[in-house]
Amino acid sequence: MRTRLILLILLCAGFVGASLIAWASDRQEPTPSHAPELSALMRAKLASSQKITEGLVVKDFDLIRKGAEELRQVAAETRWYSPNDPIFVQHRSELSRLSEKLVRSAEEKNLDAAAYTYVRSLTTCIGCHEYCRDVLHVPAMRRNPKAVVPIPVSDDEPSASAQPTAAQ
């Protein structure tokens, strides 16, 4: 049973990863000023999801919690499309709520609850991407490998910046 759960989690994570990569690949940018930030936010969301997946597979509750906190910060970002669209807002609120529940599950060291909550968060991400792509007709963005968004995990850290640094 545990092996099937881990396989399901890995399958879902792979699907979301592939979806995010396809979503961020080679179509026109929606607007020149916001596209790098949005693409970088998607990459940050993917990175936090990978931490959660790894934490679930190796039963590392600190890694699950860290990834969930990062995911919560990404969900709280204000640089998303359609902030006034009620369905988009619902998806975003659900992702935030599930991120908080995932943090609690990790703190309680409840692997089954964390895995279930993570699968629900993946379903929320997929549903939101379908809605943005198929209903709002948000075009996919070109991938910008130099755009990096550090994920703030505390209020002390500065806001994330998607601008490439000179070292990159």
MDAnalysis code that builds the backbone (N, CA, C; Angstrom):
import MDAnalysis as mda
import numpy as np

u = mda.Universe.empty(504, n_residues=168, atom_resindex=np.repeat(np.arange(168), 3), trajectory=True)
u.add_TopologyAttr("name", ["N", "CA", "C"] * 168)
u.add_TopologyAttr("resid", np.arange(1, 169))
u.add_TopologyAttr("resname", ["MET", "ARG", "THR", "ARG", "LEU", "ILE", "LEU", "LEU", "ILE", "LEU", "LEU", "CYS", "ALA", "GLY", "PHE", "VAL", "GLY", "ALA", "SER", "LEU", "ILE", "ALA", "TRP", "ALA", "SER", "ASP", "ARG", "GLN", "GLU", "PRO", "THR", "PRO", "SER", "HIS", "ALA", "PRO", "GLU", "LEU", "SER", "ALA", "LEU", "MET", "ARG", "ALA", "LYS", "LEU", "ALA", "SER", "SER", "GLN", "LYS", "ILE", "THR", "GLU", "GLY", "LEU", "VAL", "VAL", "LYS", "ASP", "PHE", "ASP", "LEU", "ILE", "ARG", "LYS", "GLY", "ALA", "GLU", "GLU", "LEU", "ARG", "GLN", "VAL", "ALA", "ALA", "GLU", "THR", "ARG", "TRP", "TYR", "SER", "PRO", "ASN", "ASP", "PRO", "ILE", "PHE", "VAL", "GLN", "HIS", "ARG", "SER", "GLU", "LEU", "SER", "ARG", "LEU", "SER", "GLU", "LYS", "LEU", "VAL", "ARG", "SER", "ALA", "GLU", "GLU", "LYS", "ASN", "LEU", "ASP", "ALA", "ALA", "ALA", "TYR", "THR", "TYR", "VAL", "ARG", "SER", "LEU", "THR", "THR", "CYS", "ILE", "GLY", "CYS", "HIS", "GLU", "TYR", "CYS", "ARG", "ASP", "VAL", "LEU", "HIS", "VAL", "PRO", "ALA", "MET", "ARG", "ARG", "ASN", "PRO", "LYS", "ALA", "VAL", "VAL", "PRO", "ILE", "PRO", "VAL", "SER", "ASP", "ASP", "GLU", "PRO", "SER", "ALA", "SER", "ALA", "GLN", "PRO", "THR", "ALA", "ALA", "GLN"])
u.atoms.positions = np.array([
    [0.825, -1.193, 0.000],
    [0.000, 0.000, 0.000],
    [0.871, 1.260, 0.000],
    [1.901, 1.263, 0.836],
    [2.778, 2.420, 0.948],
    [3.525, 2.637, -0.369],
    [3.928, 1.544, -1.028],
    [4.639, 1.648, -2.302],
    [3.737, 2.255, -3.364],
    [2.481, 1.864, -3.378],
    [1.541, 2.436, -4.352],
    [1.332, 3.921, -4.112],
    [1.257, 4.322, -2.853],
    [1.089, 5.736, -2.519],
    [2.293, 6.540, -3.002],
    [3.479, 6.017, -2.778],
    [4.695, 6.708, -3.217],
    [4.728, 6.797, -4.737],
    [4.356, 5.701, -5.407],
    [4.320, 5.726, -6.875],
    [3.299, 6.732, -7.387],
    [2.135, 6.805, -6.729],
    [1.115, 7.776, -7.123],
    [1.631, 9.200, -6.959],
    [2.309, 9.457, -5.864],
    [2.861, 10.792, -5.611],
    [3.898, 11.145, -6.671],
    [4.795, 10.203, -6.949],
    [5.828, 10.463, -7.958],
    [5.219, 10.670, -9.335],
    [4.203, 9.893, -9.669],
    [3.523, 10.045, -10.956],
    [2.872, 11.416, -11.060],
    [2.179, 11.825, -10.006],
    [1.532, 13.142, -10.004],
    [2.573, 14.260, -10.096],
    [3.653, 14.130, -9.343],
    [4.704, 15.157, -9.378],
    [5.323, 15.242, -10.767],
    [5.557, 14.092, -11.384],
    [6.101, 14.096, -12.742],
    [5.159, 14.750, -13.725],
    [3.872, 14.470, -13.586],
    [2.876, 15.075, -14.468],
    [2.837, 16.590, -14.293],
    [2.844, 17.039, -13.040],
    [2.829, 18.479, -12.788],
    [4.107, 19.119, -13.306],
    [5.240, 18.458, -13.078],
    [6.509, 18.997, -13.575],
    [6.511, 19.141, -15.082],
    [6.046, 18.099, -15.757],
    [5.978, 18.156, -17.225],
    [5.004, 19.232, -17.674],
    [3.884, 19.360, -16.971],
    [2.904, 20.390, -17.324],
    [3.475, 21.785, -17.146],
    [4.182, 21.989, -16.036],
    [4.768, 23.304, -15.789],
    [5.848, 23.638, -16.816],
    [6.655, 22.662, -17.161],
    [7.699, 22.902, -18.154],
    [7.070, 23.215, -19.507],
    [6.055, 22.453, -19.894],
    [5.361, 22.723, -21.159],
    [4.693, 24.090, -21.119],
    [4.106, 24.419, -19.975],
    [3.408, 25.699, -19.829],
    [4.373, 26.866, -19.955],
    [5.589, 26.687, -19.462],
    [6.556, 27.786, -19.465],
    [7.427, 27.801, -20.710],
    [7.163, 26.905, -21.656],
    [8.046, 26.833, -22.820],
    [7.641, 27.795, -23.916],
    [7.833, 27.419, -25.164],
    [7.981, 28.356, -26.250],
    [6.742, 28.941, -26.915],
    [5.901, 29.608, -26.206],
    [4.852, 30.408, -26.825],
    [5.134, 31.870, -26.519],
    [4.294, 32.738, -27.058],
    [4.534, 34.163, -26.867],
    [4.309, 34.571, -25.419],
    [5.062, 35.567, -25.001],
    [4.913, 36.088, -23.656],
    [3.649, 36.933, -23.584],
    [2.901, 36.855, -22.462],
    [1.676, 37.636, -22.350],
    [1.929, 39.135, -22.350],
    [2.860, 39.582, -21.556],
    [3.282, 40.979, -21.574],
    [4.780, 40.988, -21.287],
    [5.505, 41.844, -21.950],
    [6.950, 41.846, -21.741],
    [7.359, 42.108, -20.297],
    [6.604, 42.898, -19.564],
    [7.034, 43.254, -18.216],
    [6.752, 42.172, -17.180],
    [5.672, 41.378, -17.342],
    [5.305, 40.400, -16.326],
    [5.727, 38.975, -16.649],
    [5.989, 38.663, -17.877],
    [6.266, 37.278, -18.266],
    [7.443, 36.666, -17.519],
    [8.592, 37.340, -17.390],
    [9.704, 36.718, -16.661],
    [9.348, 36.424, -15.200],
    [8.617, 37.333, -14.560],
    [8.223, 37.124, -13.168],
    [7.290, 35.929, -13.042],
    [6.309, 35.830, -13.927],
    [5.345, 34.733, -13.854],
    [6.006, 33.399, -14.146],
    [6.863, 33.362, -15.128],
    [7.579, 32.132, -15.441],
    [8.450, 31.716, -14.261],
    [9.101, 32.674, -13.638],
    [9.950, 32.377, -12.485],
    [9.117, 31.897, -11.299],
    [7.924, 32.458, -11.127],
    [7.045, 31.989, -10.057],
    [6.625, 30.538, -10.293],
    [6.356, 30.196, -11.539],
    [6.003, 28.814, -11.860],
    [7.180, 27.883, -11.552],
    [8.374, 28.335, -11.864],
    [9.567, 27.534, -11.566],
    [9.753, 27.396, -10.053],
    [9.493, 28.465, -9.312],
    [9.596, 28.410, -7.850],
    [8.560, 27.445, -7.290],
    [7.365, 27.458, -7.868],
    [6.323, 26.531, -7.427],
    [6.758, 25.097, -7.705],
    [7.342, 24.871, -8.839],
    [7.832, 23.539, -9.189],
    [8.940, 23.103, -8.229],
    [9.857, 24.005, -7.906],
    [10.956, 23.675, -6.990],
    [10.424, 23.315, -5.601],
    [9.441, 24.052, -5.126],
    [8.886, 23.729, -3.807],
    [8.143, 22.397, -3.854],
    [7.466, 22.109, -4.963],
    [6.775, 20.829, -5.119],
    [7.766, 19.671, -5.126],
    [8.911, 19.885, -5.738],
    [9.924, 18.829, -5.752],
    [10.459, 18.546, -4.342],
    [10.602, 19.584, -3.536],
    [11.031, 19.376, -2.153],
    [10.002, 18.553, -1.387],
    [8.738, 18.890, -1.583],
    [7.675, 18.158, -0.894],
    [7.685, 16.692, -1.323],
    [7.797, 16.456, -2.630],
    [7.824, 15.081, -3.130],
    [8.992, 14.312, -2.529],
    [10.165, 14.908, -2.535],
    [11.333, 14.242, -1.963],
    [11.123, 13.956, -0.484],
    [10.590, 14.942, 0.235],
    [10.332, 14.756, 1.661],
    [9.354, 13.624, 1.928],
    [8.324, 13.513, 1.099],
    [7.355, 12.434, 1.258],
    [7.989, 11.072, 0.996],
    [8.797, 11.003, -0.034],
    [9.391, 9.721, -0.416],
    [10.389, 9.237, 0.632],
    [11.187, 10.146, 1.197],
    [12.204, 9.736, 2.168],
    [11.751, 9.942, 3.615],
    [10.509, 10.355, 3.780],
    [9.909, 10.582, 5.112],
    [10.706, 11.616, 5.909],
    [11.002, 12.743, 5.242],
    [11.729, 13.851, 5.857],
    [10.716, 14.974, 6.091],
    [10.190, 15.052, 7.302],
    [9.134, 16.007, 7.598],
    [9.613, 17.455, 7.547],
    [10.890, 17.689, 7.854],
    [11.430, 19.046, 7.750],
    [11.439, 19.508, 6.291],
    [11.790, 18.619, 5.389],
    [11.802, 18.964, 3.965],
    [10.380, 19.174, 3.444],
    [9.447, 18.364, 3.898],
    [8.038, 18.550, 3.520],
    [7.566, 19.929, 3.992],
    [7.858, 20.242, 5.255],
    [7.437, 21.532, 5.812],
    [8.068, 22.695, 5.059],
    [9.362, 22.597, 4.769],
    [10.046, 23.684, 4.055],
    [9.436, 23.887, 2.670],
    [9.223, 22.796, 1.938],
    [8.602, 22.910, 0.623],
    [7.199, 23.487, 0.706],
    [6.441, 23.075, 1.716],
    [5.073, 23.584, 1.884],
    [5.072, 25.066, 2.236],
    [6.030, 25.495, 3.070],
    [6.126, 26.919, 3.403],
    [6.478, 27.738, 2.156],
    [7.371, 27.213, 1.349],
    [7.731, 27.895, 0.104],
    [6.536, 27.956, -0.840],
    [5.796, 26.861, -0.929],
    [4.609, 26.832, -1.782],
    [3.576, 27.845, -1.298],
    [3.442, 27.977, -0.001],
    [2.515, 28.958, 0.572],
    [2.944, 30.375, 0.198],
    [4.262, 30.632, 0.219],
    [4.757, 31.957, -0.168],
    [4.496, 32.235, -1.649],
    [4.688, 31.236, -2.484],
    [4.423, 31.409, -3.919],
    [2.942, 31.681, -4.137],
    [2.082, 30.958, -3.432],
    [0.635, 31.160, -3.573],
    [0.222, 32.555, -3.118],
    [0.968, 33.126, -2.183],
    [0.643, 34.456, -1.661],
    [1.148, 35.580, -2.561],
    [1.975, 35.249, -3.537],
    [2.527, 36.269, -4.437],
    [1.406, 37.056, -5.117],
    [1.686, 38.294, -5.422],
    [0.689, 39.160, -6.040],
    [0.875, 39.317, -7.544],
    [1.893, 38.686, -8.104],
    [2.178, 38.867, -9.528],
    [1.549, 37.770, -10.394],
    [0.317, 37.417, -10.109],
    [-0.384, 36.387, -10.871],
    [-1.400, 37.031, -11.809],
    [-1.834, 36.268, -12.774],
    [-2.904, 36.698, -13.668],
    [-4.244, 36.712, -12.948],
    [-5.174, 37.446, -13.496],
    [-6.592, 37.429, -13.126],
    [-6.883, 37.520, -11.636],
    [-6.347, 38.509, -10.956],
    [-6.630, 38.599, -9.528],
    [-8.103, 38.875, -9.235],
    [-8.856, 39.344, -10.221],
    [-10.272, 39.636, -10.010],
    [-11.194, 38.535, -10.514],
    [-10.658, 37.513, -11.134],
    [-11.474, 36.409, -11.618],
    [-11.815, 35.501, -10.436],
    [-13.105, 35.289, -10.128],
    [-13.471, 34.531, -8.919],
    [-13.013, 33.073, -8.946],
    [-12.982, 32.453, -10.101],
    [-12.549, 31.054, -10.170],
    [-11.044, 30.963, -9.964],
    [-10.311, 31.892, -10.580],
    [-8.865, 31.928, -10.363],
    [-8.563, 32.176, -8.887],
    [-9.266, 33.110, -8.286],
    [-9.064, 33.417, -6.867],
    [-9.348, 32.182, -6.010],
    [-10.369, 31.406, -6.378],
    [-10.685, 30.190, -5.633],
    [-9.546, 29.175, -5.725],
    [-8.999, 28.988, -6.920],
    [-7.867, 28.068, -7.073],
    [-6.691, 28.514, -6.219],
    [-6.409, 29.795, -6.278],
    [-5.277, 30.328, -5.521],
    [-5.495, 30.196, -4.014],
    [-6.711, 30.474, -3.564],
    [-7.040, 30.324, -2.140],
    [-6.921, 28.873, -1.701],
    [-7.374, 27.964, -2.554],
    [-7.290, 26.538, -2.233],
    [-5.830, 26.094, -2.129],
    [-4.987, 26.559, -3.041],
    [-3.567, 26.216, -2.972],
    [-2.954, 26.736, -1.674],
    [-3.306, 27.931, -1.291],
    [-2.799, 28.506, -0.046],
    [-3.282, 27.693, 1.159],
    [-4.563, 27.343, 1.174],
    [-5.131, 26.565, 2.269],
    [-4.467, 25.193, 2.371],
    [-4.289, 24.538, 1.227],
    [-3.652, 23.218, 1.222],
    [-2.186, 23.298, 1.633],
    [-1.510, 24.381, 1.270],
    [-0.116, 24.564, 1.694],
    [-0.031, 24.656, 3.215],
    [-0.952, 25.403, 3.807],
    [-0.980, 25.521, 5.266],
    [-1.273, 24.174, 5.920],
    [-2.203, 23.419, 5.336],
    [-2.519, 22.098, 5.869],
    [-1.320, 21.161, 5.733],
    [-0.580, 21.299, 4.655],
    [0.616, 20.486, 4.444],
    [1.689, 20.815, 5.484],
    [1.837, 22.082, 5.822],
    [2.778, 22.482, 6.876],
    [2.372, 21.820, 8.195],
    [1.070, 21.891, 8.528],
    [0.592, 21.281, 9.775],
    [0.818, 19.766, 9.781],
    [0.543, 19.115, 8.664],
    [0.734, 17.659, 8.585],
    [2.202, 17.294, 8.800],
    [3.105, 18.094, 8.250],
    [4.535, 17.844, 8.443],
    [4.926, 18.065, 9.903],
    [4.402, 19.115, 10.507],
    [4.710, 19.384, 11.916],
    [4.179, 18.274, 12.818],
    [3.035, 17.690, 12.442],
    [2.448, 16.587, 13.210],
    [3.079, 15.241, 12.852],
    [3.997, 15.267, 11.873],
    [4.670, 14.052, 11.386],
    [3.668, 12.999, 10.921],
    [2.653, 13.464, 10.195],
    [1.604, 12.596, 9.672],
    [1.833, 12.433, 8.171],
    [2.550, 11.382, 7.801],
    [2.929, 11.163, 6.407],
    [1.710, 10.941, 5.511],
    [0.738, 10.164, 5.986],
    [-0.451, 9.899, 5.167],
    [-1.232, 11.186, 4.888],
    [-1.413, 12.020, 5.909],
    [-2.131, 13.283, 5.716],
    [-1.346, 14.202, 4.783],
    [-0.031, 14.230, 4.943],
    [0.804, 15.071, 4.079],
    [0.715, 14.603, 2.629],
    [0.788, 13.294, 2.415],
    [0.714, 12.763, 1.048],
    [-0.647, 13.072, 0.423],
    [-1.704, 12.849, 1.161],
    [-3.051, 13.119, 0.647],
    [-3.216, 14.609, 0.327],
    [-2.757, 15.457, 1.220],
    [-2.875, 16.901, 1.005],
    [-2.044, 17.339, -0.192],
    [-0.881, 16.758, -0.357],
    [-0.029, 17.106, -1.491],
    [-0.688, 16.718, -2.811],
    [-1.274, 15.527, -2.859],
    [-1.972, 15.110, -4.083],
    [-3.124, 16.073, -4.380],
    [-3.831, 16.508, -3.361],
    [-4.911, 17.487, -3.565],
    [-4.354, 18.818, -4.068],
    [-3.180, 19.219, -3.564],
    [-2.594, 20.479, -4.046],
    [-2.181, 20.353, -5.511],
    [-1.678, 19.192, -5.906],
    [-1.334, 18.976, -7.316],
    [-2.584, 19.056, -8.182],
    [-3.661, 18.473, -7.709],
    [-4.925, 18.534, -8.444],
    [-5.396, 19.980, -8.582],
    [-5.217, 20.761, -7.537],
    [-5.577, 22.183, -7.591],
    [-4.730, 22.915, -8.620],
    [-3.433, 22.641, -8.645],
    [-2.546, 23.279, -9.629],
    [-2.961, 22.910, -11.056],
    [-3.214, 21.648, -11.272],
    [-3.605, 21.205, -12.610],
    [-4.917, 21.861, -13.023],
    [-5.879, 21.904, -12.119],
    [-7.161, 22.546, -12.419],
    [-7.005, 24.022, -12.735],
    [-6.151, 24.692, -12.002],
    [-5.927, 26.118, -12.246],
    [-5.255, 26.333, -13.600],
    [-4.281, 25.490, -13.915],
    [-3.603, 25.625, -15.212],
    [-4.572, 25.352, -16.361],
    [-5.438, 24.374, -16.195],
    [-6.447, 24.105, -17.224],
    [-7.361, 25.314, -17.395],
    [-7.788, 25.889, -16.282],
    [-8.673, 27.044, -16.335],
    [-7.980, 28.239, -16.997],
    [-6.752, 28.519, -16.586],
    [-6.022, 29.656, -17.170],
    [-5.782, 29.449, -18.662],
    [-5.432, 28.236, -19.037],
    [-5.135, 27.944, -20.436],
    [-6.410, 27.898, -21.286],
    [-7.429, 27.163, -20.829],
    [-8.595, 26.879, -21.662],
    [-9.722, 27.891, -21.543],
    [-9.870, 28.536, -20.405],
    [-10.964, 29.489, -20.208],
    [-10.471, 30.930, -20.308],
    [-9.429, 31.253, -19.557],
    [-8.901, 32.620, -19.602],
    [-8.010, 32.848, -20.819],
    [-7.592, 31.769, -21.466],
    [-6.724, 31.825, -22.650],
    [-5.429, 32.571, -22.375],
    [-4.855, 32.282, -21.210],
    [-3.552, 32.844, -20.873],
    [-2.520, 32.075, -21.689],
    [-1.765, 32.759, -22.524],
    [-0.776, 32.047, -23.352],
    [0.378, 31.536, -22.498],
    [0.954, 30.455, -22.942],
    [2.155, 29.941, -22.273],
    [3.279, 30.937, -22.465],
    [4.210, 30.931, -21.544],
    [5.315, 31.877, -21.603],
    [6.576, 31.177, -22.061],
    [7.425, 31.935, -22.703],
    [8.735, 31.394, -23.067],
    [9.544, 31.168, -21.814],
    [10.262, 30.090, -21.826],
    [11.100, 29.750, -20.689],
    [12.298, 30.676, -20.636],
    [12.563, 31.205, -19.473],
    [13.719, 32.061, -19.257],
    [14.581, 31.394, -18.181],
    [15.567, 30.595, -18.586],
    [16.355, 29.854, -17.598],
    [17.171, 30.744, -16.671],
    [17.350, 32.000, -17.022],
    [18.120, 32.893, -16.157],
    [17.262, 33.548, -15.084],
    [15.957, 33.462, -15.218],
    [15.072, 34.079, -14.240],
    [14.964, 33.167, -13.028],
    [15.401, 33.667, -11.893],
    [15.368, 32.889, -10.666],
    [14.632, 33.700, -9.621],
    [13.722, 33.053, -8.937],
    [13.004, 33.713, -7.863],
    [13.340, 33.010, -6.561],
    [14.076, 33.675, -5.681],
    [14.278, 33.062, -4.377],
    [12.939, 33.038, -3.655],
    [12.643, 31.942, -2.997],
    [11.361, 31.801, -2.324],
    [11.522, 32.298, -0.891],
    [10.887, 33.411, -0.539],
    [11.007, 33.900, 0.835],
    [10.225, 32.986, 1.770],
    [10.858, 32.546, 2.843],
    [10.181, 31.687, 3.801],
    [9.989, 32.375, 5.148],
    [10.358, 33.644, 5.217],
    [10.101, 34.416, 6.420],
    [9.853, 35.864, 6.020],
    [9.276, 36.605, 6.929],
    [8.995, 38.015, 6.649],
    [10.261, 38.850, 6.592],
    [11.375, 38.322, 7.104],
    [12.633, 39.063, 7.132],
    [13.317, 39.105, 5.775],
    [12.980, 38.159, 4.909],
    [13.642, 38.094, 3.609],
    [13.000, 39.084, 2.649],
    [13.792, 39.663, 1.755],
    [13.238, 40.625, 0.795],
    [12.315, 39.927, -0.191],
    [11.495, 40.706, -0.866],
    [10.598, 40.162, -1.878],
    [11.404, 39.512, -2.976],
    [10.786, 38.514, -3.585],
    [11.448, 37.785, -4.665],
    [11.591, 38.681, -5.884],
    [12.662, 38.507, -6.599],
    [12.901, 39.248, -7.829],
    [13.176, 38.271, -8.938],
    [12.522, 38.457, -10.057],
    [12.685, 37.530, -11.165],
    [13.731, 38.005, -12.149],
    [14.402, 39.079, -11.853],
    [15.381, 39.605, -12.794],
    [16.675, 38.814, -12.683],
    [17.243, 38.416, -13.806],
    [18.518, 37.696, -13.773],
    [19.626, 38.556, -13.185],
    [20.506, 37.935, -12.468],
    [21.622, 38.675, -11.902],
    [22.772, 38.698, -12.907],
    [23.723, 39.581, -12.692],
    [24.848, 39.711, -13.613],
    [25.687, 38.450, -13.622],
    [25.718, 37.704, -12.515],
    [26.514, 36.485, -12.427],
    [25.940, 35.372, -13.302],
    [24.685, 35.479, -13.640],
    [24.059, 34.449, -14.451],
    [24.334, 34.754, -15.865],
])
